[in-house]
Structures are given as structure tokens and as C-alpha cells.
């Protein structure tokens, strides 16, 4: 079956001195950790743009839905901001989806970085605008992360090379070889998009999944729901990131093997992305090849373009 793939819209890569804007589309956050994360970005040679409005709180959100969405819209329209990074996840990104100015995003493609609950925005910016987004660390996690995570983030923001990933502790769940655009993110968030206008397109794609604090039976339930909903029809492949505080990774692999029993797709676990100690930055929306024999994911092209006008 021939699967139509949208042409990815690549954002301009960064150069030293560029300004990264900060948004908080989901939960409120600790200011001290936030400022430490800002310092980490500044140490990489970038300016960081934010103001006191970012620290608003509304219940467990970083401001009202309109406030959070408006800041995303404003930074995409702001020509002085060259990339956008999220402050933290938590919950709330889904509530902004109907309020995002997708025309502004299409007119001003930029690097957009986040993970966890931000997976809702990563998925929808690709679905609606074709924008290549980045599953990677956020401001609130940069303070405590290791050098591997920081180096991977800097490379994703500035490099013109194709990314090649080989998990240090790879687990072959189902062998095989497949190619397609990489999409996905947090399992719980993506599962909650099923049945909405923002449900991600997975046909012909390699799906990345990660999560935190979900018991094995709940992971089983979410994967089963998505399968029954037809989400995995014509899926090209599956890569599993970290499942922090979710039990034994071998058990997660067993669940995935059973869910995809009878489906001719490769499944490789062990990627250092998500809520684990290491969280390497992975572009979403760019085609890659998953090869379980070599235990590697090789992207076919760079995720960004030159920022020369």
C-alpha cells in the first residue's frame, strides 16, 4: 500500500548569538530550576528571551489556556526569536491546541523543542503545518541533566549533518528493517489525542514512544486502545525510549511484542530519550531508517536548513 507522506518543513538552524524564546504551554514550574536551565542555554552561546508573564499560574497550569497559547503564537510571530523551547511539561498542552495560530507557524517555521506533555504540540505542529519539531529537554530539566543531553541538544540546534542514533543498551523486540518519518513522543499524551481532530498520523511512519510513572498494565491498556482504534495500521516501525518508573524494560518490550504480534514491523527499545537520566534530542517529521540488526536509527537528511536569507 502506498502511503502519502507530507513534505517536511524544516526550520532554520541556529548560530551563536541567536535568541531562543521560552514558552510554558503546560504546567507551572519552579523558578529556581528554570533560571538554572536558562543559564545552561546561555552557556551554549544563545540569548534567552522571557518575561515575568511566563511565571503566571492558574491552578496547576502556567496561566490560563488563552495565556499559554498566546505566548506560543507571539513567539512564532516574533522575528527576533529564532527558536522556541518549552519550560516544562506536566499537563495542559492539549488545552491549547484549538488556540494555536497555525498560519503564523507556517509563515515562521522555527525550531520547537519539548517532550512529555508537550508531545501534543509536537504532533499537531507536524500534522497541521508539516513542521519538523524536536523531542528533547526543556528548560526545567536542563539544570539537572548530564553533558550527553546538553551536547545532543546543541548539535540538534546547530548541526547540518544527518543524525545517527545507536542505543547503548538496545533491545530487539521484533527484528526488521523499515523507513519512514519519525513521529511520536509521550505514550499517555498521544493516546489521549486518539479520537480528536489532533490525532497524529502514524501510517508509514516510525513511532517513538516513551513515558514515566505508568504501570505495565496501563501501558498495555494504552497500546491496546490505540491498536483497537486503528492507529497502528500500516505503521512502519516502533522505537521505544525510556519508560522511567514503569517497571522492568523487558516487561515493556514483552507487551510491545504481543501488541504487534502478526505485524511485520521492527521494534527496537533502549533509546535514551524521554524522562530518563539522558534525554537526547530527536527530530520529528524527518525520514529515517530503523535497522534492528545494526541497532541503529539513521536519518536520511538534516533536520534543519541554513538560516542564510
Secondary structure, DSSP 4 states (H G I P E B T S, - for coil): -----PPPBPEEPP-TT-EEEEE--SB---HHHHHHHHHHHHHTT-EEE--GGGG--BTTBSS-HHHHHHHHHHHHH-TT--EEEES--SS-GGGGGGG--HHHHHHT--EEEE-GGGHHHHHHHHHHH-B-EEE---HHHHTT--HHHHHHHHHHHH--SPPEE--TT-EEEE--EEEEEEEEEEHHHHHHHTTSTTPPP-TT-EEEEEEES--HHHHHHHHHHHHHTTTTTT--EEEEEEEETSS-HHHHHHHHHHHTTT---EEEE--S-SSSS----EEESSEEEEETTTTEEEESS-SEE----
